Amino acid sequence: MQMNKELEKKFQDQITLEFAASMVYRQLAIEADEQDLPGMSEWLRRQADEEIVHANKFIQHLSDRGNHSNIGAIPAHTIKQGLSAAEIFEAALAHEQKVSASIRDLYREADQASDFDSRPLLNWFINEQIEEEATVSEILAQIKMVGDDGSGLLRLDDSLGKRPNEGTEA
């Protein structure tokens, strides 16, 4: 069943936000590289790839329903240079919280439009965002635990660098 044009536009906005999230993670990866933290940089690049997978899920959903996907303008990043490891993951957490809020808004819009066909996808994303926020929060807490302990930060960096590469296709 095709969704109405207003809801289609909300889904298109979410697609744009997912691609923007990928760019935020790419920029954060650059900042981690600048701090000589290749494992964190790798983790952030993998997260950037995952955001593209998320955008692709929304694109496929629209296509499967006879709607049209459109990627809107992606704003320039606002990530400042010279971030510490903690600041990098604070920025990542803030962005995940923004995406979570957008997903919840999209869910409310779909419910208001009685668009029950979107529920399975949106339920998956609600669960995914809980996981995303929890993961980034855990990494941030670990960074704060090690504080100025360089060897602890390097062990965490090494651990994060072992995240498997899952690509950009679901």
Backbone as a printed PyTorch tensor [residue, N CA C, xyz], in Angstrom:
tensor([[[ 0.8290, -1.1760,  0.0000],
         [ 0.0000,  0.0000,  0.0000],
         [ 0.8790,  1.2480,  0.0000]],

        [[ 0.6380,  2.0980, -0.9310],
         [ 1.4110,  3.3320, -1.0500],
         [ 1.0590,  4.2770,  0.1030]],

        [[ 2.0860,  4.9450,  0.6430],
         [ 1.8300,  5.9070,  1.7220],
         [ 1.4870,  7.2680,  1.1380]],

        [[ 0.8610,  8.1140,  1.9510],
         [ 0.4930,  9.4440,  1.4600],
         [ 1.7560, 10.2940,  1.2600]],

        [[ 1.6020, 11.3640,  0.5130],
         [ 2.7470, 12.2150,  0.1370],
         [ 3.4010, 12.8880,  1.3390]],

        [[ 2.5970, 13.2540,  2.3400],
         [ 3.1750, 13.9000,  3.5260],
         [ 4.0860, 12.9320,  4.2750]],

        [[ 3.6230, 11.6930,  4.4230],
         [ 4.4360, 10.6990,  5.1110],
         [ 5.6480, 10.3110,  4.2610]],

        [[ 5.4420, 10.2240,  2.9630],
         [ 6.5650,  9.9580,  2.0540],
         [ 7.6670, 11.0000,  2.2650]],

        [[ 7.2880, 12.2670,  2.3920],
         [ 8.2580, 13.3460,  2.6130],
         [ 8.9900, 13.1600,  3.9380]],

        [[ 8.2930, 12.7150,  4.9670],
         [ 8.9330, 12.4670,  6.2730],
         [ 9.9580, 11.3340,  6.1550]],

        [[ 9.6210, 10.3130,  5.3830],
         [10.5710,  9.2230,  5.1630],
         [11.7720,  9.7170,  4.3660]],

        [[11.5400, 10.5610,  3.3960],
         [12.6510, 11.1370,  2.6290],
         [13.5620, 11.9640,  3.5340]],

        [[12.9650, 12.7140,  4.4530],
         [13.7650, 13.4880,  5.4100],
         [14.6210, 12.5630,  6.2730]],

        [[14.0560, 11.4090,  6.6450],
         [14.8210, 10.4500,  7.4520],
         [15.9730,  9.8660,  6.6430]],

        [[15.7380,  9.6100,  5.3780],
         [16.8100,  9.1230,  4.5000],
         [17.9530, 10.1370,  4.4910]],

        [[17.6180, 11.3980,  4.3310],
         [18.6310, 12.4550,  4.3190],
         [19.3780, 12.4880,  5.6480]],

        [[18.6470, 12.3640,  6.7620],
         [19.2860, 12.3830,  8.0780],
         [20.2360, 11.2010,  8.2490]],

        [[19.8710, 10.0430,  7.7200],
         [20.7550,  8.8690,  7.8290],
         [22.0500,  9.0910,  7.0380]],

        [[21.9350,  9.6780,  5.8480],
         [23.1520,  9.9870,  5.0910],
         [23.9750, 11.0670,  5.7890]],

        [[23.3040, 12.0370,  6.3950],
         [24.0160, 13.0700,  7.1610],
         [24.7390, 12.4330,  8.3490]],

        [[24.1000, 11.4720,  8.9930],
         [24.7360, 10.7710, 10.1160],
         [26.0090, 10.0730,  9.6570]],

        [[25.9630,  9.5000,  8.4640],
         [27.1600,  8.8660,  7.9160],
         [28.2950,  9.8800,  7.7740]],

        [[27.9550, 11.0640,  7.3130],
         [28.9800, 12.1050,  7.1430],
         [29.5220, 12.5770,  8.4950]],

        [[28.6610, 12.6750,  9.4930],
         [29.1150, 13.0510, 10.8380],
         [30.1180, 12.0170, 11.3360]],

        [[29.7900, 10.7400, 11.1820],
         [30.7140,  9.6930, 11.6250],
         [32.0180,  9.7080, 10.8350]],

        [[31.9470, 10.0070,  9.5470],
         [33.1860, 10.1160,  8.7520],
         [34.0670, 11.2350,  9.2900]],

        [[33.4530, 12.3720,  9.6090],
         [34.2320, 13.4920, 10.1310],
         [34.8090, 13.1500, 11.5080]],

        [[34.0210, 12.4890, 12.3320],
         [34.5330, 12.0780, 13.6420],
         [35.6890, 11.0870, 13.4890]],

        [[35.6190, 10.2330, 12.4720],
         [36.7300,  9.3080, 12.2050],
         [38.0000, 10.0800, 11.8610]],

        [[37.8390, 11.1460, 11.1010],
         [39.0040, 11.9900, 10.7730],
         [39.5850, 12.5750, 12.0530]],

        [[38.7200, 13.0340, 12.9410],
         [39.2040, 13.6030, 14.2010],
         [39.9300, 12.5540, 15.0360]],

        [[39.4410, 11.3270, 15.0510],
         [40.1270, 10.2500, 15.7730],
         [41.4850,  9.9640, 15.1370]],

        [[41.5450,  9.9790, 13.8090],
         [42.8330,  9.8080, 13.1190],
         [43.8130, 10.8950, 13.5410]],

        [[43.3210, 12.1170, 13.6670],
         [44.1740, 13.2380, 14.0640],
         [44.7180, 13.0600, 15.4840]],

        [[44.0110, 12.2800, 16.3000],
         [44.4630, 11.9990, 17.6670],
         [45.3150, 10.7320, 17.7280]],

        [[45.6580, 10.1840, 16.5510],
         [46.4250,  8.9340, 16.4630],
         [45.7200,  7.7780, 17.1680]],

        [[44.4210,  7.6910, 16.9280],
         [43.5980,  6.6210, 17.4760],
         [42.9740,  5.8400, 16.3150]],

        [[43.7780,  5.0070, 15.6490],
         [43.2840,  4.3250, 14.4470],
         [42.1480,  3.3450, 14.7120]],

        [[42.1040,  2.7290, 15.8790],
         [41.0090,  1.8070, 16.1870],
         [39.6830,  2.5380, 16.3200]],

        [[39.7070,  3.6590, 17.0070],
         [38.4760,  4.4520, 17.1360],
         [38.0550,  4.9840, 15.7790]],

        [[39.0280,  5.4070, 14.9950],
         [38.7230,  5.8880, 13.6540],
         [38.0670,  4.7830, 12.8260]],

        [[38.5900,  3.5920, 12.9240],
         [38.0210,  2.4530, 12.1940],
         [36.5960,  2.1780, 12.6670]],

        [[36.3750,  2.1900, 13.9680],
         [35.0370,  1.9650, 14.5180],
         [34.0700,  3.0100, 13.9810]],

        [[34.4970,  4.2500, 13.9660],
         [33.6440,  5.3360, 13.4820],
         [33.3540,  5.2110, 11.9840]],

        [[34.3390,  4.7720, 11.2020],
         [34.0970,  4.5430,  9.7670],
         [33.0890,  3.4160,  9.5640]],

        [[33.1900,  2.3750, 10.3730],
         [32.2180,  1.2700, 10.2800],
         [30.8150,  1.7790, 10.6440]],

        [[30.7530,  2.6730, 11.6270],
         [29.4650,  3.2480, 12.0010],
         [28.9180,  4.0960, 10.8520]],

        [[29.7850,  4.8220, 10.1830],
         [29.3640,  5.6130,  9.0210],
         [28.7570,  4.6940,  7.9600]],

        [[29.3930,  3.5460,  7.7370],
         [28.8500,  2.5780,  6.7720],
         [27.4830,  2.0740,  7.2130]],

        [[27.3250,  1.8430,  8.5170],
         [26.0500,  1.3430,  9.0300],
         [24.9300,  2.3640,  8.8100]],

        [[25.2550,  3.6300,  8.9030],
         [24.2430,  4.6580,  8.6600],
         [23.7670,  4.6190,  7.2010]],

        [[24.6390,  4.2840,  6.2910],
         [24.2360,  4.1280,  4.8860],
         [23.3030,  2.9230,  4.7420]],

        [[23.5910,  1.8540,  5.4750],
         [22.6930,  0.6990,  5.4760],
         [21.3060,  1.1290,  5.9510]],

        [[21.2830,  1.9670,  6.9910],
         [19.9910,  2.4420,  7.4980],
         [19.2480,  3.2510,  6.4380]],

        [[19.9450,  4.1390,  5.7640],
         [19.3140,  4.9190,  4.6890],
         [18.7690,  3.9820,  3.6200]],

        [[19.5380,  2.9640,  3.2800],
         [19.1070,  2.0140,  2.2530],
         [17.8390,  1.2660,  2.6730]],

        [[17.6870,  0.9760,  3.9580],
         [16.4680,  0.3100,  4.4330],
         [15.2420,  1.2010,  4.1970]],

        [[15.3910,  2.4840,  4.4730],
         [14.2730,  3.4060,  4.2270],
         [14.0000,  3.5360,  2.7290]],

        [[15.0470,  3.6180,  1.9390],
         [14.8800,  3.7090,  0.4830],
         [14.1330,  2.4910, -0.0380]],

        [[14.5270,  1.3080,  0.4150],
         [13.8760,  0.0760, -0.0340],
         [12.4160,  0.0390,  0.3950]],

        [[12.1480,  0.4900,  1.6110],
         [10.7670,  0.5080,  2.1070],
         [ 9.8850,  1.3800,  1.2060]],

        [[10.3670,  2.5680,  0.8860],
         [ 9.5920,  3.4490,  0.0030],
         [ 9.3910,  2.8060, -1.3650]],

        [[10.4430,  2.2440, -1.9080],
         [10.3620,  1.6150, -3.2270],
         [ 9.3740,  0.4490, -3.2300]],

        [[ 9.4550, -0.3860, -2.1940],
         [ 8.5670, -1.5450, -2.1060],
         [ 7.1010, -1.1370, -2.0360]],

        [[ 6.8500,  0.0600, -1.5710],
         [ 5.4680,  0.5160, -1.4070],
         [ 4.9930,  1.3990, -2.5480]],

        [[ 5.8230,  1.5480, -3.5750],
         [ 5.4150,  2.3450, -4.7240],
         [ 5.6020,  3.8340, -4.5150]],

        [[ 6.3690,  4.1960, -3.5050],
         [ 6.6920,  5.5930, -3.2560],
         [ 8.0650,  5.8930, -3.8180]],

        [[ 8.4390,  7.1490, -3.7840],
         [ 9.7110,  7.5730, -4.3690],
         [10.6500,  8.0840, -3.2830]],

        [[11.8910,  7.6420, -3.3500],
         [12.9100,  8.1260, -2.4230],
         [13.5830,  9.3520, -3.0060]],

        [[13.9780, 10.2270, -2.1190],
         [14.6990, 11.4220, -2.5310],
         [15.6600, 11.7890, -1.4140]],

        [[16.9030, 12.0320, -1.7730],
         [17.8980, 12.4620, -0.7950],
         [17.9520, 13.9760, -0.8490]],

        [[17.6530, 14.5970,  0.2800],
         [17.6720, 16.0470,  0.3540],
         [19.0880, 16.5740,  0.5450]],

        [[19.1710, 17.8620,  0.7270],
         [20.4680, 18.5110,  0.9430],
         [21.0270, 18.0750,  2.2950]],

        [[22.2770, 17.7000,  2.2740],
         [22.9540, 17.3010,  3.5130],
         [23.7630, 18.4980,  3.9920]],

        [[23.4340, 18.9810,  5.1800],
         [24.1200, 20.1800,  5.6680],
         [25.5950, 19.9070,  5.9450]],

        [[26.3980, 20.9630,  5.8850],
         [27.8210, 20.8400,  6.2070],
         [27.9520, 20.4250,  7.6630]],

        [[28.9800, 19.6440,  7.9380],
         [29.1910, 19.1800,  9.3120],
         [29.5220, 20.3610, 10.2190]],

        [[29.2470, 20.1670, 11.4700],
         [29.5540, 21.2030, 12.4610],
         [30.5290, 20.6620, 13.5090]],

        [[31.2920, 19.6660, 13.1310],
         [32.2610, 19.0610, 14.0430],
         [33.5100, 19.9400, 14.0750]],

        [[33.8630, 20.3780, 15.2600],
         [35.0630, 21.2120, 15.3570],
         [36.3030, 20.3360, 15.3400]],

        [[37.4060, 20.9350, 15.0100],
         [38.6810, 20.2180, 14.9310],
         [39.3260, 20.1200, 16.3070]],

        [[40.1980, 19.1190, 16.4520],
         [40.9750, 18.9740, 17.6680],
         [40.2210, 18.3630, 18.8360]],

        [[39.2050, 17.5720, 18.5580],
         [38.4280, 16.9490, 19.6170],
         [39.2280, 15.8550, 20.3270]],

        [[39.0130, 15.7340, 21.6140],
         [39.5740, 14.6100, 22.3700],
         [38.7370, 13.3680, 22.0640]],

        [[39.2110, 12.2130, 22.4980],
         [38.4470, 10.9750, 22.3060],
         [37.0760, 11.0860, 22.9650]],

        [[37.0340, 11.6370, 24.1640],
         [35.7450, 11.7890, 24.8530],
         [34.8210, 12.7220, 24.0710]],

        [[35.3510, 13.8120, 23.5900],
         [34.5230, 14.7630, 22.8300],
         [34.0180, 14.1510, 21.5300]],

        [[34.8160, 13.3130, 20.9110],
         [34.3990, 12.6290, 19.6880],
         [33.1660, 11.7780, 19.9670]],

        [[33.2140, 11.0040, 21.0510],
         [32.0960, 10.1100, 21.3440],
         [30.9240, 10.8480, 21.9910]],

        [[31.1700, 11.9940, 22.6180],
         [30.0650, 12.8390, 23.0640],
         [29.3020, 13.3690, 21.8480]],

        [[30.0250, 13.7640, 20.8130],
         [29.3900, 14.2330, 19.5780],
         [28.6220, 13.0930, 18.9060]],

        [[29.2000, 11.9020, 18.9150],
         [28.5170, 10.7450, 18.3250],
         [27.2300, 10.4450, 19.0860]],

        [[27.2810, 10.4910, 20.4030],
         [26.0900, 10.2230, 21.2080],
         [25.0130, 11.2800, 20.9520]],

        [[25.4040, 12.5280, 20.8910],
         [24.4310, 13.6000, 20.6230],
         [23.7600, 13.3760, 19.2730]],

        [[24.5300, 12.9550, 18.2830],
         [23.9300, 12.7260, 16.9680],
         [23.0010, 11.5120, 17.0010]],

        [[23.3910, 10.4560, 17.7020],
         [22.5080,  9.2850, 17.8130],
         [21.1990,  9.6760, 18.4960]],

        [[21.2770, 10.5290, 19.5020],
         [20.0660, 10.9760, 20.1810],
         [19.1730, 11.7740, 19.2370]],

        [[19.7860, 12.5610, 18.3660],
         [19.0220, 13.3080, 17.3590],
         [18.3170, 12.3520, 16.3950]],

        [[19.0220, 11.3270, 15.9480],
         [18.4250, 10.3430, 15.0420],
         [17.3010,  9.5880, 15.7480]],

        [[17.5190,  9.2210, 17.0070],
         [16.4790,  8.5160, 17.7770],
         [15.2170,  9.3550, 17.8740]],

        [[15.3690, 10.6350, 18.1690],
         [14.2080, 11.5280, 18.2640],
         [13.4820, 11.5970, 16.9270]],

        [[14.2240, 11.6310, 15.8420],
         [13.6210, 11.6920, 14.5160],
         [12.8490, 10.4110, 14.2000]],

        [[13.3970,  9.2760, 14.5820],
         [12.7070,  7.9940, 14.3600],
         [11.4030,  7.9650, 15.1550]],

        [[11.4540,  8.4110, 16.4030],
         [10.2270,  8.4310, 17.2190],
         [ 9.1860,  9.3590, 16.5930]],

        [[ 9.6280, 10.5140, 16.0820],
         [ 8.6950, 11.4260, 15.4040],
         [ 8.0990, 10.7820, 14.1620]],

        [[ 8.9300, 10.0790, 13.4040],
         [ 8.4580,  9.3920, 12.2030],
         [ 7.4310,  8.3260, 12.5760]],

        [[ 7.6780,  7.6200, 13.6690],
         [ 6.7360,  6.6070, 14.1530],
         [ 5.3870,  7.2550, 14.4780]],

        [[ 5.4340,  8.3890, 15.1900],
         [ 4.1880,  9.0930, 15.5280],
         [ 3.4470,  9.5410, 14.2640]],

        [[ 4.1800, 10.0510, 13.2890],
         [ 3.5710, 10.4950, 12.0200],
         [ 2.9220,  9.3160, 11.2960]],

        [[ 3.6130,  8.1850, 11.2780],
         [ 3.0520,  7.0000, 10.6150],
         [ 1.7950,  6.5390, 11.3360]],

        [[ 1.7940,  6.5690, 12.6550],
         [ 0.6010,  6.1880, 13.4140],
         [-0.5600,  7.1420, 13.1320]],

        [[-0.2720,  8.4390, 13.0940],
         [-1.3240,  9.4190, 12.8140],
         [-1.9260,  9.2120, 11.4320]],

        [[-1.1070,  8.7400, 10.4950],
         [-1.5810,  8.4920,  9.1380],
         [-2.1840,  7.0870,  9.0020]],

        [[-2.2940,  6.3680, 10.1130],
         [-2.7720,  4.9760, 10.1120],
         [-1.9720,  4.1260,  9.1280]],

        [[-0.6890,  4.3950,  9.0580],
         [ 0.2000,  3.6610,  8.1480],
         [ 0.8340,  2.4840,  8.8960]],

        [[ 0.0490,  1.4400,  9.0660],
         [ 0.4940,  0.2770,  9.8270],
         [ 1.5890, -0.5030,  9.1070]],

        [[ 1.6790, -0.3340,  7.7920],
         [ 2.6800, -1.0590,  7.0190],
         [ 4.1030, -0.6130,  7.3510]],

        [[ 4.2480,  0.5590,  7.9360],
         [ 5.5840,  1.0460,  8.3060],
         [ 6.0370,  0.5480,  9.6690]],

        [[ 5.1230,  0.0080, 10.4460],
         [ 5.4620, -0.3990, 11.8140],
         [ 6.6060, -1.3890, 11.9170]],

        [[ 6.6350, -2.4560, 11.1180],
         [ 7.7630, -3.3860, 11.2710],
         [ 9.1240, -2.6980, 11.0750]],

        [[ 9.2250, -1.8770, 10.0590],
         [10.4750, -1.1600,  9.8130],
         [10.7830, -0.2110, 10.9690]],

        [[ 9.8100,  0.5520, 11.3830],
         [10.0380,  1.5370, 12.4370],
         [10.3130,  0.8660, 13.7850]],

        [[ 9.6620, -0.2700, 14.0510],
         [ 9.9800, -1.0260, 15.2700],
         [11.4360, -1.4750, 15.2520]],

        [[11.9060, -1.9350, 14.0950],
         [13.3120, -2.3430, 13.9680],
         [14.2170, -1.1580, 14.2830]],

        [[13.8830,  0.0040, 13.7580],
         [14.7110,  1.1870, 13.9890],
         [14.6600,  1.6640, 15.4360]],

        [[13.5150,  1.5590, 16.0860],
         [13.4390,  1.9190, 17.5100],
         [14.4210,  1.0540, 18.2990]],

        [[14.3850, -0.2470, 18.0590],
         [15.3120, -1.1580, 18.7420],
         [16.7620, -0.8650, 18.3790]],

        [[17.0100, -0.5850, 17.1280],
         [18.3670, -0.2840, 16.6580],
         [18.9080,  0.9670, 17.3510]],

        [[18.0760,  1.9730, 17.4800],
         [18.5390,  3.2110, 18.1020],
         [18.8160,  3.0320, 19.5940]],

        [[18.0460,  2.1890, 20.2590],
         [18.3480,  1.8770, 21.6630],
         [19.7410,  1.2690, 21.7400]],

        [[20.0140,  0.3250, 20.8390],
         [21.3320, -0.3270, 20.7900],
         [22.4360,  0.6760, 20.4530]],

        [[22.1790,  1.5420, 19.4790],
         [23.1920,  2.5200, 19.0520],
         [23.5680,  3.4430, 20.2100]],

        [[22.5560,  3.9940, 20.8740],
         [22.8320,  4.9030, 21.9810],
         [23.5540,  4.1820, 23.1170]],

        [[23.1390,  2.9610, 23.4210],
         [23.7750,  2.2020, 24.4970],
         [25.2440,  1.9140, 24.1860]],

        [[25.5230,  1.5540, 22.9390],
         [26.8950,  1.2480, 22.5450],
         [27.7920,  2.4760, 22.6450]],

        [[27.3410,  3.5900, 22.1050],
         [28.1450,  4.8110, 22.1440],
         [28.2980,  5.2940, 23.5880]],

        [[27.2450,  5.1760, 24.3820],
         [27.3220,  5.5580, 25.7950],
         [28.3500,  4.7160, 26.5360]],

        [[28.3880,  3.4280, 26.2250],
         [29.3530,  2.5280, 26.8670],
         [30.7870,  2.9050, 26.4890]],

        [[31.0090,  3.1680, 25.2180],
         [32.3490,  3.5730, 24.7790],
         [32.7560,  4.8700, 25.4720]],

        [[31.8540,  5.8260, 25.5220],
         [32.1340,  7.1020, 26.1740],
         [32.4560,  6.8930, 27.6540]],

        [[31.6920,  6.0470, 28.3290],
         [31.9490,  5.7640, 29.7500],
         [33.3310,  5.1350, 29.9300]],

        [[33.7070,  4.2420, 29.0310],
         [35.0260,  3.6080, 29.1250],
         [36.1450,  4.6250, 28.9020]],

        [[35.9440,  5.5260, 27.9570],
         [36.9390,  6.5780, 27.7140],
         [37.0920,  7.4340, 28.9680]],

        [[35.9770,  7.7680, 29.5790],
         [36.0300,  8.5760, 30.7990],
         [36.6770,  7.8100, 31.9460]],

        [[36.4630,  6.4910, 32.0090],
         [37.0860,  5.6730, 33.0560],
         [38.6040,  5.6870, 32.9550]],

        [[39.1130,  5.5680, 31.7330],
         [40.5730,  5.5180, 31.5840],
         [41.1840,  6.9010, 31.7330]],

        [[40.4020,  7.9430, 31.5100],
         [40.8860,  9.3010, 31.7290],
         [42.2070,  9.5680, 31.0280]],

        [[43.1830,  9.9720, 31.7960],
         [44.5030, 10.3270, 31.2580],
         [45.4450,  9.1390, 31.1430]],

        [[44.9480,  7.9370, 31.4130],
         [45.7840,  6.7390, 31.3150],
         [45.9620,  6.3730, 29.8460]],

        [[47.0990,  6.7410, 29.2890],
         [47.3690,  6.5000, 27.8710],
         [47.2930,  5.0420, 27.4870]],

        [[47.8150,  4.1540, 28.3500],
         [47.7890,  2.7340, 27.9970],
         [46.3510,  2.2120, 27.9820]],

        [[45.5090,  2.7130, 28.8820],
         [44.1040,  2.3070, 28.8860],
         [43.3970,  2.7690, 27.6260]],

        [[43.6690,  3.9970, 27.2150],
         [43.0590,  4.5320, 25.9930],
         [43.5170,  3.7410, 24.7740]],

        [[44.7930,  3.3620, 24.7500],
         [45.3020,  2.5770, 23.6260],
         [44.6930,  1.1760, 23.5950]],

        [[44.4540,  0.5740, 24.7580],
         [43.7950, -0.7450, 24.7930],
         [42.3610, -0.6310, 24.2590]],

        [[41.6660,  0.4180, 24.6790],
         [40.3050,  0.6460, 24.1750],
         [40.3340,  0.9010, 22.6730]],

        [[41.2900,  1.6960, 22.2220],
         [41.4370,  1.9770, 20.7920],
         [41.6420,  0.6740, 20.0140]],

        [[42.5030, -0.1840, 20.5260],
         [42.7680, -1.4650, 19.8640],
         [41.5020, -2.3160, 19.8030]],

        [[40.7600, -2.3490, 20.8980],
         [39.5290, -3.1360, 20.9510],
         [38.4940, -2.6250, 19.9440]],

        [[38.3350, -1.3210, 19.8650],
         [37.3490, -0.7540, 18.9400],
         [37.7390, -0.9800, 17.4840]],

        [[39.0160, -1.0620, 17.2170],
         [39.4780, -1.2820, 15.8570],
         [39.1670, -2.6650, 15.3150]],

        [[38.7250, -3.5560, 16.1740],
         [38.4300, -4.9320, 15.7470],
         [36.9830, -5.1310, 15.3130]],

        [[36.2380, -4.0360, 15.2020],
         [34.8490, -4.1280, 14.7510],
         [34.8270, -4.6590, 13.3220]],

        [[34.0150, -5.6680, 13.0400],
         [33.9850, -6.2410, 11.6990],
         [33.4320, -5.2520, 10.6560]],

        [[33.9360, -5.3920,  9.4530],
         [33.4580, -4.5720,  8.3370],
         [32.2400, -5.2490,  7.7250]],

        [[31.1120, -4.5800,  7.8040],
         [29.8780, -5.1720,  7.2950],
         [29.4300, -4.5290,  5.9830]],

        [[30.1720, -3.5330,  5.4840],
         [29.8190, -2.9070,  4.2350],
         [28.6460, -1.9570,  4.3460]],

        [[28.1400, -1.5310,  3.2110],
         [27.0380, -0.5630,  3.2010],
         [25.7360, -1.1360,  2.6760]],

        [[25.6870, -2.4120,  2.4190],
         [24.4480, -3.0440,  1.9540],
         [23.9120, -3.9450,  3.0620]],

        [[22.6140, -3.9070,  3.2300],
         [21.9740, -4.7060,  4.3000],
         [22.1590, -6.1930,  4.0400]]])
